[in-house]
């Protein structure tokens, strides 16, 4: 029900099938990929027999009602989804923002898919968006902007377009009512060219993805030189076993800053990270876990941490970091299920780093989701968030969220 996904098959297989697999029985959708699986299982609305192309359209409507203590402030999306970097810190943090109530329908979603059989395998195209684009005012119309989430095509093992980074394994994201999901996670959707190849018992994939370097200046400004020269390289190796699915993911990238003013700096470095993921089944229940670490992973951790810090003078400092999470989902009945999930992230900044920069975060989610009939979900969730900055100031968030979701 959130901004991510769940599946019981490897991500590359799902990519080859254009996110077209629906988990059986009580294995309800987990994050948006699983929701896509349920949505796309609907028979195509239109077909073009002459070309053999099948077209399908779908999506869902979702209402979220959220109580936050404290609020992140006026007119911010952090009150509509968990954004740990916005949790107020320090003495009196959020003192005037207790017990805020917010209702919105921005997670509502639309997609279109086309599949054409060819001699080289299925040719497919997929496009999807929601309403978490430019925010509208809440005075009269609540006219939030539509944004592109996924826009890609596949032919055989080739994928080109915008979708989940190959450095992540969305199968391990927990099912949460909250759109933001765990505070600590590898999360990015971006343009890429990917090749996936299946072998007996698994698959491997490699991708060239859009580069973007960002550093935090001494005054806290996030600086983007937009002078990247080399695409990010990602790879993933997945295994299917009788116990569950496991993957190892890697990232290699060039971090680059080239500016003649504010600040004057010309720095570049090669950095990267590694991660392991697991999806383990216990009958209808499942356990999901992930652990990532590296130097310069930066924005891949949901944009929470920048790749480096840079003072007014002197060399920059690449930020080592680690993050991990674990979640257990229990199926109570054919219509009722729960997930308990925890996550944590910590980064290490060099001397002279901006004192207010986020250094560590953690979160916990506990929910109950009821699906009385197919393509409906009613959820209730408690969320606990924590944030600490470089100077040691801390803040906490308590949130209760209820939702109603109707897929079509």
Secondary structure, DSSP 8 states (H G I E B T S, - for coil): --SSB--SS-HHHHHHTTS-----TT----HHHHHHHHHHTS--SEEETTTTEEEEEEEEEEEEEEEEES---TT-GGGTS--GGGS--STTTTTT--SEEEEE-TT-EEEEEEEEEETTEEEEEEEEEES-SS---TTTT-----EEEEEEEEETTEEEEEEE-TT--GGGS---SSSS--SS--B-EEEEEEEEEEETTEEEEEEEE-----EEETTS-EE------S-EEEEEEEEE-SSEEEEEEEEEEEEEEEEESSSEEEEEEEEEEEEEEEEEEETTEEEEEEEEEEES-GGGBTT-S-SEEE-SSS--EE-EEEEEEEEEEEE-SSSEEEEEEEEEEEEE--TT--TTSEEEEEEEEEEEEE-SSTTEEEEEEEEEEEEEETT--EEEEEEEEEEEEEE-
